[in-house]
Amino acid sequence: MTRIGVITFPGSLDDRDAQRAIRLVGAEAVPLWHGDHDLLGVDAIVLPGGFSYGDYLRAGAIASHAPIMAEVIDAAAKGVPVLGICNGFQMLAEARLVPGAHTRNAHQQFIRRDQRLRVENATTAWTNQFETGEEIVIPLKNADGRFIADAATISRIEGNGQVVFRYVGVNPNGSLNDIAGVSNERGNVVGLMPHPEHATEEGFGPDTALAMSSGTDGLRFFTSALQSLLSA
C-alpha cells in the first residue's frame, strides 16, 4: 500500500483532514512529527495547513527550519512527491523548495471562501488527474496568502509552466498574476493556498450545481500522487 506522510507542526490545524483525504483514496496515512529526523519510509509527503509556531516572524518561516524539514528537502531532491497546503505552501517557499514568497493579504483581512481555480499545469505529481484549463472549486482560508516574487522570477515560472493553479473570478488576496499554486521545476513539489483536503467527501465540500456541499475536486490531488508513484 502507498504510504503518504503528513507532518504535524505546533499550530497545525488540518493534519487530520489531510490524513483522512489520503485514506479516502486507499493509501495509508502516516503521521510524522516536526521534531523527528525520520520520514518512516513514506512514498509522498504532505505539509498541512494551519498556523505553525503562531506564524511568528513570517508564516511558515520557523517551521521551514524544523528538524524534519531537512529530511523533506532531501526527499524532494530525490523526486519524492511533496504537497504544501496553505501554511505548508508557505513552508515550501521559506525552505526554497518552490519559488516565491507570501505576505499579508492585500486587503489586510483573513478570508474564507470556496474558490474557483484554473488548472494551469496538469503534469505535476499532484495534478496529473486534472485537465489543463479545467476549472475546479477548492476551499480557501488564509491571512498571509498573497503570492509575490520579483519580476524575473515571475517571468521564469510563467515560462517554465511552474504556475500550477490560478485564481478565477476573483483574486482573494492580491497574489501576483492571480497565482494560487506553483511547483518546483521537476514537478514533484507543489504548493497551493486553497485546501484540497476540504473538498474530498460529499456532504463536506463546496456547493455545486448538483447539491450543497457535494464538491470533491480536491480528491484528485491525492489520486494524482498515487498515479505518479505507480508510474515512476
C-alpha positions in Angstrom: 0.0 0.0 0.0 1.2 3.5 -0.8 2.2 5.4 2.3 1.8 9.2 2.4 3.2 11.0 5.4 1.5 14.1 7.0 3.8 16.2 9.2 2.3 17.8 12.3 3.9 21.1 13.4 3.0 23.1 16.5 -0.1 25.0 15.3 -1.1 22.6 12.5 -4.9 22.6 12.1 -5.5 20.5 9.0 -3.2 17.5 9.5 -6.1 15.1 10.4 -8.1 16.3 7.4 -5.2 15.6 5.1 -4.8 12.1 6.7 -8.5 11.4 6.1 -8.2 12.5 2.4 -5.3 10.1 2.0 -7.3 7.2 3.4 -10.2 8.1 1.1 -8.1 7.3 -1.9 -6.9 4.0 -0.5 -3.5 5.0 0.7 -2.0 4.7 4.2 -1.8 8.0 6.1 1.4 8.1 8.2 1.6 10.7 10.9 5.0 12.4 11.1 6.3 14.8 13.8 8.1 18.1 13.2 10.9 17.3 15.7 11.9 14.0 14.2 14.6 13.2 11.6 12.7 10.1 10.2 10.2 10.1 7.4 9.4 6.4 8.1 10.0 5.4 4.5 6.9 7.2 3.2 6.3 7.4 -0.6 5.0 11.0 -0.5 4.7 13.9 1.9 2.0 16.5 2.8 2.8 19.7 4.7 -0.7 20.7 6.1 -2.4 24.0 6.7 -2.6 25.8 10.0 -0.6 28.4 11.8 2.7 26.8 12.6 4.5 28.4 15.5 1.7 31.0 15.5 3.0 32.5 12.2 5.6 34.4 14.2 8.4 36.0 12.2 6.7 35.1 8.9 4.1 32.5 8.1 6.0 29.2 7.7 9.4 30.6 8.4 10.1 28.9 11.7 8.6 25.6 10.5 10.8 25.6 7.5 13.7 25.1 9.9 12.1 22.3 11.9 14.3 19.1 12.2 12.1 17.1 9.8 12.4 19.7 7.1 16.0 18.6 6.4 14.6 15.2 5.5 11.8 16.7 3.4 14.3 18.8 1.4 16.5 15.7 0.8 13.4 13.6 -0.2 12.2 16.4 -2.6 15.6 16.4 -4.2 15.3 12.7 -4.8 11.9 13.1 -6.5 9.5 12.2 -3.7 6.2 14.0 -4.2 5.6 16.8 -1.7 2.4 18.8 -1.3 2.3 22.0 0.7 -1.2 23.3 1.5 -1.7 26.9 2.7 0.7 27.1 5.7 2.5 24.1 4.1 2.9 26.2 0.9 4.4 29.0 2.9 6.9 26.5 4.4 7.9 25.2 1.0 8.6 28.8 -0.1 10.5 29.6 3.0 12.6 26.4 2.5 13.2 27.4 -1.1 11.6 24.2 -2.4 9.2 26.3 -4.6 9.7 29.8 -5.9 8.2 33.0 -4.4 7.1 34.1 -1.0 3.9 35.1 0.8 2.8 38.3 2.5 -0.3 39.6 4.2 -3.4 39.6 2.1 -3.8 42.8 0.2 -7.0 43.8 2.0 -5.3 43.0 5.4 -8.1 40.6 6.4 -8.4 36.9 6.9 -10.5 35.3 4.1 -12.5 32.1 3.9 -14.4 31.2 0.7 -15.0 28.4 -1.8 -12.5 29.5 -4.5 -12.6 28.8 -8.3 -9.2 27.8 -9.7 -8.0 27.1 -13.1 -5.6 24.2 -13.6 -2.6 25.6 -15.5 -0.3 22.5 -15.3 -1.8 19.0 -15.3 1.6 17.2 -15.5 2.9 17.5 -11.9 2.9 14.7 -9.3 -0.2 16.2 -7.7 -2.2 17.3 -10.7 -2.0 14.6 -13.4 -5.6 13.6 -12.9 -6.8 17.0 -13.9 -7.0 18.6 -17.4 -5.1 21.7 -18.3 -7.5 24.6 -18.4 -10.1 22.8 -16.2 -11.8 24.9 -13.5 -12.3 23.4 -10.1 -13.6 24.7 -6.7 -11.5 24.4 -3.6 -12.0 26.0 -0.2 -9.6 28.8 0.7 -8.8 30.2 4.2 -5.8 32.4 4.8 -4.5 35.7 6.2 -1.0 35.7 4.6 -1.8 34.2 1.2 -0.6 36.9 -1.2 1.9 35.2 -3.5 4.8 37.5 -4.5 8.1 37.3 -6.4 10.4 39.6 -8.3 9.7 40.2 -11.9 12.4 37.9 -13.1 11.1 35.0 -11.0 7.5 35.6 -12.2 8.7 35.6 -15.8 10.7 32.4 -15.3 8.0 30.4 -13.6 5.4 31.5 -16.1 7.6 30.4 -18.9 8.5 27.1 -17.3 5.0 26.1 -16.6 5.6 26.2 -12.9 2.3 28.1 -12.2 0.1 25.2 -11.4 -3.1 27.0 -10.3 -4.6 30.4 -10.9 -7.5 32.2 -9.2 -10.6 32.6 -11.4 -13.4 35.1 -10.9 -11.8 36.9 -8.0 -8.3 37.3 -6.7 -8.9 36.8 -3.0 -5.6 38.0 -1.6 -3.8 40.1 -4.2 -1.5 37.4 -5.4 0.6 38.5 -8.4 -0.7 37.2 -11.8 -3.6 35.6 -9.8 -1.2 32.8 -8.9 -2.8 30.3 -6.4 -0.2 27.5 -6.6 3.3 26.7 -8.0 5.7 23.8 -8.4 9.4 23.3 -8.5 11.0 22.8 -11.9 10.8 19.0 -11.6 7.1 19.0 -10.8 7.3 16.7 -7.8 6.8 19.5 -5.3 3.6 21.6 -5.4 2.3 24.3 -3.1 -1.1 26.0 -3.1 -3.0 28.2 -0.8 -6.5 26.6 -1.1 -7.3 23.4 0.8 -7.9 20.3 -1.4 -8.3 18.1 1.7 -11.6 20.1 2.4 -13.1 19.0 -0.9 -12.8 15.3 -0.9 -16.0 13.9 0.5 -19.6 14.5 -0.4 -21.5 16.3 2.3 -18.5 18.2 3.5 -17.1 20.1 0.4 -18.1 23.2 -1.6 -21.6 23.6 -3.0 -22.0 22.5 -6.6 -24.8 22.9 -9.2 -25.9 19.4 -8.3 -26.2 19.7 -4.5 -25.0 21.6 -1.5 -21.6 20.5 0.0 -21.1 18.0 -2.8 -17.8 19.2 -4.3 -15.0 16.7 -4.3 -12.5 18.3 -6.7 -9.7 18.0 -4.1 -9.8 14.2 -4.2 -7.8 14.2 -7.4 -4.8 15.8 -5.8 -4.3 12.6 -3.9 -5.2 10.2 -6.7 -2.7 12.1 -8.8 0.0 11.4 -6.2 -0.9 7.7 -6.4 -0.7 7.7 -10.1 2.6 9.5 -10.1 4.1 6.9 -7.8 2.6 4.0 -9.8 4.1 5.3 -13.0 7.5 6.2 -11.5 
